[in-house]
Amino acid sequence: MSYEPTNWKSGDTVTSAKLNKMEQGIANAGGGGGGALVVNCDAESGALDHTWQEIWDAVSETIVAIVKSAGDAEKYILYVCDVYADSGDYGLEAIGLPDNANYLASSADGYPVLQD
């Protein structure tokens, strides 16, 4: 049985069932030519450790997960659901619990930074 991705739309509710489906897709991706790109978010600056272009190149063939620190020992994972270039902004949107997040870079080779 192949994985059928969720077609997320603005305003959709993130549920544990939808996140568990995504987690299972990640777990199953290793043997099917897919995989995951893990991107870390710096706790102080909010900057990602991969450029917008690296994320753009990866997102069509793999799941991109952002590991974000929420405290000294607490981390959570966000999944990139949209990567876009618009009027000089290079952005991405990520979903997860407890928050969703938006990141912007000023160029394709820039490192996206968390927006408040």
C-alpha positions as a Markdown table, in Angstrom:
| # | Residue | x | y | z |
|---|---|---|---|---|
| 1 | Met | 0.0 | 0.0 | 0.0 |
| 2 | Ser | 1.5 | 3.3 | -1.0 |
| 3 | Tyr | 1.5 | 6.5 | 1.0 |
| 4 | Glu | -1.1 | 9.1 | 0.0 |
| 5 | Pro | 0.0 | 12.5 | 1.2 |
| 6 | Thr | -2.5 | 14.9 | 2.8 |
| 7 | Asn | -3.2 | 17.9 | 0.6 |
| 8 | Trp | -3.1 | 20.6 | 3.3 |
| 9 | Lys | -5.0 | 23.8 | 2.8 |
| 10 | Ser | -4.9 | 27.0 | 4.7 |
| 11 | Gly | -7.2 | 26.7 | 7.8 |
| 12 | Asp | -6.9 | 22.9 | 8.0 |
| 13 | Thr | -6.9 | 21.5 | 11.6 |
| 14 | Val | -3.8 | 19.6 | 12.6 |
| 15 | Thr | -4.9 | 16.5 | 14.4 |
| 16 | Ser | -3.0 | 13.6 | 16.1 |
| 17 | Ala | -4.4 | 11.2 | 13.5 |
| 18 | Lys | -3.0 | 13.3 | 10.6 |
| 19 | Leu | 0.3 | 13.7 | 12.3 |
| 20 | Asn | 0.5 | 10.0 | 13.0 |
| 21 | Lys | -0.2 | 9.3 | 9.3 |
| 22 | Met | 2.7 | 11.6 | 8.5 |
| 23 | Glu | 4.9 | 9.9 | 11.0 |
| 24 | Gln | 4.1 | 6.5 | 9.5 |
| 25 | Gly | 4.9 | 7.8 | 6.0 |
| 26 | Ile | 8.3 | 9.0 | 7.3 |
| 27 | Ala | 9.0 | 5.6 | 8.9 |
| 28 | Asn | 8.0 | 3.8 | 5.7 |
| 29 | Ala | 10.0 | 6.1 | 3.4 |
| 30 | Gly | 13.4 | 4.6 | 4.1 |
| 31 | Gly | 13.0 | 1.6 | 1.9 |
| 32 | Gly | 11.1 | 3.2 | -0.9 |
| 33 | Gly | 13.7 | 5.7 | -2.2 |
| 34 | Gly | 12.4 | 8.5 | 0.0 |
| 35 | Gly | 13.7 | 9.6 | 3.3 |
| 36 | Ala | 13.8 | 12.7 | 5.4 |
| 37 | Leu | 15.8 | 15.8 | 5.6 |
| 38 | Val | 16.2 | 17.0 | 9.2 |
| 39 | Val | 16.7 | 20.7 | 9.6 |
| 40 | Asn | 17.6 | 22.2 | 12.9 |
| 41 | Cys | 16.3 | 25.6 | 14.2 |
| 42 | Asp | 18.7 | 27.6 | 16.3 |
| 43 | Ala | 17.0 | 28.3 | 19.6 |
| 44 | Glu | 18.4 | 31.8 | 20.0 |
| 45 | Ser | 18.4 | 33.2 | 16.4 |
| 46 | Gly | 15.5 | 31.2 | 15.0 |
| 47 | Ala | 17.7 | 30.5 | 11.9 |
| 48 | Leu | 17.6 | 27.1 | 10.1 |
| 49 | Asp | 20.8 | 25.2 | 9.4 |
| 50 | His | 19.9 | 24.6 | 5.7 |
| 51 | Thr | 19.4 | 27.2 | 3.0 |
| 52 | Trp | 16.1 | 27.8 | 1.4 |
| 53 | Gln | 17.4 | 26.3 | -1.8 |
| 54 | Glu | 18.5 | 23.1 | 0.0 |
| 55 | Ile | 15.0 | 22.7 | 1.5 |
| 56 | Trp | 13.4 | 23.6 | -1.9 |
| 57 | Asp | 15.4 | 20.9 | -3.6 |
| 58 | Ala | 14.6 | 18.3 | -1.0 |
| 59 | Val | 10.9 | 18.9 | -0.4 |
| 60 | Ser | 9.7 | 17.4 | -3.7 |
| 61 | Glu | 11.3 | 14.0 | -3.0 |
| 62 | Thr | 11.4 | 13.7 | 0.7 |
| 63 | Ile | 9.8 | 14.8 | 4.0 |
| 64 | Val | 11.5 | 17.8 | 5.5 |
| 65 | Ala | 11.3 | 18.0 | 9.3 |
| 66 | Ile | 12.4 | 20.9 | 11.4 |
| 67 | Val | 13.7 | 20.2 | 14.9 |
| 68 | Lys | 12.9 | 23.2 | 17.1 |
| 69 | Ser | 13.9 | 23.6 | 20.7 |
| 70 | Ala | 11.3 | 24.8 | 23.1 |
| 71 | Gly | 13.5 | 24.8 | 26.2 |
| 72 | Asp | 16.6 | 23.3 | 27.7 |
| 73 | Ala | 15.5 | 19.6 | 27.3 |
| 74 | Glu | 12.3 | 20.0 | 25.2 |
| 75 | Lys | 12.3 | 19.7 | 21.4 |
| 76 | Tyr | 9.5 | 19.2 | 18.9 |
| 77 | Ile | 9.3 | 18.5 | 15.2 |
| 78 | Leu | 7.6 | 20.6 | 12.6 |
| 79 | Tyr | 6.9 | 19.3 | 9.1 |
| 80 | Val | 7.4 | 21.5 | 6.1 |
| 81 | Cys | 4.2 | 21.8 | 4.1 |
| 82 | Asp | 4.9 | 24.7 | 1.8 |
| 83 | Val | 8.1 | 26.2 | 0.3 |
| 84 | Tyr | 7.6 | 29.3 | -1.9 |
| 85 | Ala | 9.3 | 32.3 | -3.5 |
| 86 | Asp | 7.3 | 35.4 | -3.7 |
| 87 | Ser | 8.3 | 39.0 | -4.5 |
| 88 | Gly | 11.9 | 38.6 | -3.2 |
| 89 | Asp | 10.8 | 36.6 | -0.1 |
| 90 | Tyr | 11.9 | 33.0 | 0.1 |
| 91 | Gly | 9.7 | 31.3 | 2.7 |
| 92 | Leu | 8.5 | 28.1 | 4.1 |
| 93 | Glu | 5.6 | 27.1 | 6.3 |
| 94 | Ala | 5.8 | 24.2 | 8.7 |
| 95 | Ile | 3.1 | 22.5 | 10.8 |
| 96 | Gly | 3.3 | 20.7 | 14.1 |
| 97 | Leu | 2.3 | 20.7 | 17.7 |
| 98 | Pro | 2.3 | 22.9 | 19.7 |
| 99 | Asp | 2.7 | 25.6 | 17.0 |
| 100 | Asn | 2.9 | 26.1 | 13.3 |
| 101 | Ala | 5.8 | 28.2 | 12.1 |
| 102 | Asn | 6.8 | 30.5 | 9.2 |
| 103 | Tyr | 10.4 | 31.1 | 8.1 |
| 104 | Leu | 11.7 | 33.7 | 5.6 |
| 105 | Ala | 15.1 | 34.2 | 3.8 |
| 106 | Ser | 16.0 | 37.1 | 1.6 |
| 107 | Ser | 17.6 | 34.9 | -1.0 |
| 108 | Ala | 17.5 | 31.4 | -2.3 |
| 109 | Asp | 21.0 | 30.8 | -0.7 |
| 110 | Gly | 20.0 | 32.4 | 2.6 |
| 111 | Tyr | 19.1 | 30.6 | 5.8 |
| 112 | Pro | 15.4 | 31.0 | 6.6 |
| 113 | Val | 14.7 | 32.6 | 10.0 |
| 114 | Leu | 11.6 | 32.0 | 12.2 |
| 115 | Gln | 9.1 | 34.8 | 12.0 |
| 116 | Asp | 7.2 | 36.0 | 15.0 |
